[in-house]
Amino acid sequence: MEKILITGGAGYIGSHTAVALYEAGYQPIIIDDFSNSEKSAVDGLKKITGKETPCYEGDCNDVFLMDKIFTENQLSGVIHFAAFKAVGESTQLPVKYYKNNINSLLVLLETMEKHGVENLVFSSSCTVYGQPDQLPVKESTPRKDAESPYGNTKKICEDILSDQVKSKARLSAIALRYFNPIGAHASSHIGELPIGVPSNLVPFVTQTGAGIRKELTVFGNDYDTPDGTCVRDYIHVMDLAEAHVRAITYLKDKKSPFYDWFNVGTGKGNTVLEVIETFEKVSGKPLTYTVGPRRPGDVVKVWADTEKINHELGWTARFSLEDALRDSWNWQLNLSGNSSS
């Protein structure tokens, strides 16, 4: 089995990608510092796959640890998730985000080069487009000034990858620009598990549905959208995980140096209120919500054109918004010690 290193592999998207890698015949190796994830995710992986996933606890900025991992494992590729990711927090603590998100990529690239590992899939974001002038967003859509330091770190990291490839380094890289991942594995053994107050919409929705939070706050209802709330392209996390497997497999046939980028979304936008209504439908739980002020760093509306990834990687999103919210709700019920009826 070819070994693939997943940085941030105990996190939300990383853990689901580990499952998808197993299913495709790869052996995932995880590094995670558990600053924004729980060790229970590794236990969940074992329940789903029946296998112990090798896991190194530590920071991707640790040069010595990264060298140790590459020395102990003959890796055929890396999927790089590890990063701080809260848009709101990044506007308050920009230096924290620049230091961690950019330096961890630099350490990774140096370590890959030292050990002759060429294939890299980078976890990027639709935030690199800023507020686009035209929708849906294509890969050819110009990147704009980011709306947040978080988004800017993704933009800078993409530029680093591009420059490294231009330098004729032995690197084959793909940046996947995700839209908004939601949902959970159908087994309810892994899912989104935010530490403290969630920064994403769906955990807030499910926690409110479960009575953990009294009410949900909708940040702004006066935007230029069908119902005044922000529009996003919500993609099931297992669809996103599958896109990473397609990308790492695609790179095996590409001679370095190579760099390309793909949007990963459903191609459809939904408003915040549509998400709330769909959740109420699949869960049978009415939600209490209030409208608060707009949140700094939020883009008004964005959704993907997915033609490029559909054609070149043969990948298409399979799950609907209802599927994703149902899986999120079942995951929340599992966390709360209940089960869906």
C-alpha positions in Angstrom: 0.0 0.0 0.0 1.3 3.4 -0.9 1.7 5.7 2.1 0.2 9.2 2.1 1.0 11.6 4.8 -2.1 13.7 6.0 -1.1 16.8 7.9 -3.9 17.7 10.3 -5.2 14.2 9.7 -7.3 14.1 12.9 -9.2 17.2 11.9 -12.6 17.3 10.2 -11.6 17.0 6.6 -8.4 15.1 7.3 -10.1 12.3 9.1 -12.7 11.8 6.4 -10.0 11.9 3.8 -8.2 9.1 5.7 -11.3 6.9 5.3 -11.4 7.7 1.5 -7.7 6.9 1.2 -8.2 3.5 2.9 -11.1 2.8 0.6 -9.0 3.6 -2.5 -6.2 1.2 -1.3 -3.8 3.7 0.2 -2.2 3.7 3.7 -2.8 7.1 5.4 -0.2 8.3 8.0 -1.4 11.2 10.3 0.4 14.1 11.9 -1.7 16.3 14.1 -1.0 18.6 17.1 -4.6 18.2 18.3 -4.9 22.0 18.9 -8.2 22.0 16.9 -9.1 18.3 16.9 -9.7 15.4 19.2 -7.9 12.1 19.6 -11.4 10.5 19.4 -11.2 11.1 15.6 -8.4 8.5 15.4 -10.6 6.1 17.4 -13.4 6.7 15.0 -11.2 5.9 12.1 -10.4 2.5 13.6 -14.2 1.8 14.1 -14.8 2.6 10.4 -11.8 0.9 8.8 -11.0 -1.8 11.4 -7.3 -0.6 11.2 -4.9 1.3 13.4 -3.9 4.5 11.6 -0.3 5.5 12.3 -0.5 8.9 14.1 2.3 11.2 15.1 1.4 13.9 17.6 3.1 17.1 16.9 3.4 20.4 15.0 4.1 20.6 11.2 6.4 23.5 12.0 8.7 21.1 13.9 11.5 20.5 11.4 12.9 17.5 13.4 9.5 15.8 13.7 8.7 16.2 10.0 12.2 14.8 9.1 11.5 11.8 11.4 8.2 11.0 9.8 9.6 11.1 6.3 12.6 9.0 7.4 10.4 6.3 9.1 7.9 6.1 6.2 8.4 5.7 2.5 5.8 8.2 1.4 4.4 8.5 -2.1 2.6 11.8 -1.4 1.3 14.4 1.1 -2.1 16.0 1.6 -1.6 19.2 3.6 -4.5 20.3 5.7 -2.8 21.5 8.8 -3.7 25.2 9.3 -5.6 27.6 11.5 -8.9 28.2 9.8 -11.3 30.5 11.6 -12.0 33.5 9.4 -13.2 35.7 12.3 -10.3 34.9 14.6 -7.8 35.6 11.8 -9.0 39.2 11.6 -8.2 39.5 15.3 -4.9 37.5 15.3 -3.4 37.9 11.9 0.2 37.2 12.9 -0.8 33.9 14.5 -2.3 32.9 11.1 0.5 34.1 8.9 3.2 32.4 11.1 1.5 29.0 11.3 -0.2 28.6 8.0 2.7 29.8 5.8 5.7 28.4 7.8 4.1 24.9 8.0 4.0 24.8 4.2 7.6 25.9 3.9 8.8 23.3 6.4 6.8 20.7 4.5 8.2 21.6 1.1 11.8 21.6 2.4 11.2 18.1 4.0 9.6 16.8 0.8 12.5 18.0 -1.3 15.1 16.5 1.1 13.4 13.1 1.0 12.5 13.1 -2.7 8.7 13.1 -2.2 7.1 14.9 -5.1 3.3 14.7 -4.9 1.4 17.3 -2.8 -2.3 18.1 -2.6 -2.8 21.4 -0.8 -5.9 22.4 1.1 -6.8 25.8 -0.3 -10.1 27.7 -0.2 -12.6 29.6 -2.3 -11.6 32.6 -0.1 -8.7 33.3 -2.5 -11.4 34.7 -4.9 -12.5 37.3 -2.4 -15.9 38.7 -3.5 -16.0 37.7 -7.2 -17.5 39.9 -9.8 -19.1 37.0 -11.6 -20.7 33.8 -10.5 -20.3 30.9 -10.5 -16.5 31.1 -9.8 -14.3 29.4 -12.4 -10.6 28.5 -11.9 -9.8 31.3 -14.4 -11.6 33.8 -12.2 -9.0 36.3 -11.0 -8.0 36.0 -7.4 -8.8 39.2 -5.5 -7.5 40.8 -2.3 -8.6 38.3 0.4 -11.4 39.4 2.8 -9.5 38.0 5.8 -5.9 37.1 6.9 -7.0 33.5 6.8 -7.9 33.8 3.1 -4.7 35.7 2.4 -2.6 32.8 3.9 -4.2 30.5 1.4 -3.5 32.9 -1.4 0.2 33.2 -0.3 0.6 29.5 0.1 -0.7 29.0 -3.5 1.9 31.6 -4.7 4.6 29.6 -2.9 3.6 26.4 -4.6 3.5 28.2 -8.0 7.0 29.7 -7.4 8.4 26.4 -6.2 7.2 24.7 -9.4 8.5 27.6 -11.6 11.9 27.1 -10.0 11.9 23.6 -11.6 11.9 21.9 -8.2 10.8 18.3 -8.2 7.3 19.0 -7.1 3.9 18.0 -8.5 1.2 19.9 -6.7 -2.5 20.5 -6.8 -4.4 23.2 -4.8 -8.0 22.2 -4.1 -10.1 25.4 -3.6 -12.9 24.1 -1.4 -16.2 25.8 -0.9 -18.0 25.0 2.4 -17.6 21.4 3.7 -20.4 20.1 5.9 -21.8 16.7 6.8 -20.2 13.7 8.5 -19.4 10.0 7.7 -22.6 8.0 7.4 -21.4 5.8 10.3 -21.5 8.8 12.7 -18.1 7.7 14.0 -16.4 10.8 12.8 -17.7 14.3 11.9 -17.1 18.0 12.6 -16.0 18.5 16.2 -15.2 22.1 16.8 -13.2 23.0 20.0 -15.1 25.6 22.0 -17.5 28.0 20.1 -17.9 26.8 16.5 -16.8 29.2 13.7 -18.8 27.4 11.0 -22.6 27.5 10.5 -23.6 23.8 10.6 -22.1 22.9 14.0 -24.0 25.9 15.4 -27.2 24.6 13.7 -26.8 21.1 15.0 -25.8 22.2 18.5 -28.9 24.5 18.6 -31.1 21.6 17.4 -29.7 19.4 20.2 -30.3 22.1 22.9 -26.6 22.7 23.6 -27.0 26.3 22.4 -30.1 28.3 23.2 -30.2 30.0 19.8 -28.4 30.5 16.5 -27.2 33.9 15.3 -27.5 34.7 11.6 -24.8 37.3 10.8 -26.6 39.8 8.6 -29.9 39.6 6.7 -29.5 42.7 4.5 -27.1 41.4 1.9 -27.9 41.4 -1.9 -29.2 37.8 -1.9 -32.6 36.2 -2.4 -33.4 36.3 1.4 -30.7 38.8 2.6 -28.4 36.1 4.1 -25.0 35.0 2.8 -24.9 32.4 0.0 -22.4 29.5 0.1 -21.7 26.3 -1.9 -22.1 23.6 0.8 -20.3 20.3 -0.1 -20.5 17.0 1.8 -17.2 16.3 3.5 -17.1 12.7 2.0 -17.4 14.2 -1.5 -14.5 16.5 -0.6 -12.5 13.6 0.8 -13.0 11.7 -2.5 -11.7 14.8 -4.4 -8.4 14.5 -2.5 -8.0 10.9 -3.4 -8.7 11.7 -7.1 -6.1 14.5 -6.9 -3.3 12.4 -5.3 -4.0 9.6 -7.8 -4.0 12.1 -10.7 -0.6 13.4 -9.6 1.0 10.0 -10.0 0.8 10.4 -13.8 2.1 13.9 -13.8 5.8 14.5 -14.2 7.3 17.2 -12.0 7.4 20.1 -12.0 3.6 20.4 -12.2 1.1 22.7 -10.6 -2.7 23.1 -11.1 -5.7 24.1 -9.1 -9.4 23.0 -9.0 -12.6 24.2 -7.4 -14.3 21.6 -5.2 -18.0 22.4 -4.7 -21.5 21.3 -5.8 -22.0 24.1 -8.3 -25.0 25.3 -6.3 -25.4 28.1 -3.8 -27.6 28.1 -0.7 -28.4 30.9 1.7 -28.0 30.6 5.5 -31.8 30.6 5.9 -32.1 27.7 3.3 -29.6 25.7 5.4 -31.7 26.3 8.5 -34.9 25.4 6.8 -33.4 22.2 5.3 -32.0 21.2 8.7 -35.5 21.7 10.3 -36.9 19.5 7.5 -34.5 16.5 7.9 -34.3 16.7 11.7 -37.8 17.6 12.6 -36.4 20.2 15.0 -37.5 23.8 14.8 -34.6 26.2 15.4 -34.6 29.4 17.3 -32.4 32.1 15.7 -31.8 35.8 15.8 -30.3 38.2 13.3 -27.1 39.8 14.3 -24.8 42.3 12.7 -22.6 41.4 9.7 -19.4 39.5 10.5 -16.1 41.0 9.4 -14.4 39.1 6.6 -17.5 37.4 5.3 -18.0 37.3 1.5 -21.6 38.0 0.4 -22.1 35.1 -2.0 -19.9 32.5 -3.7 -20.4 29.2 -5.4 -18.3 27.0 -7.7 -18.2 26.2 -11.4 -17.0 22.6 -11.2 -16.6 21.8 -14.9 -12.8 21.6 -14.7 -12.6 19.0 -11.8 -15.6 17.1 -13.3 -13.7 16.7 -16.6 -10.0 16.4 -15.6 -10.3 14.4 -12.4 -13.5 12.6 -13.2 -15.0 13.9 -9.9 -18.5 15.0 -9.2 -20.3 15.8 -6.0 -22.8 12.9 -5.2 -24.5 14.1 -2.0 -27.2 16.8 -1.6 -27.6 19.5 1.1 -30.3 17.3 2.7 -27.9 14.3 2.8 -25.2 16.4 4.4 -27.4 18.0 7.0 -28.9 14.6 7.9 -25.4 13.1 8.4 -24.4 16.2 10.5 -27.5 15.7 12.6 -26.9 12.0 13.1 -23.3 12.8 14.1 -24.6 15.4 16.6 -27.0 12.9 18.1 -24.2 10.3 18.4 -22.1 12.9 20.2 -25.0 13.6 22.5 -25.5 9.9 23.3 -28.7 9.7 21.3 -29.5 7.9 18.1 -31.8 9.0 15.3 -35.1 7.2 15.0 
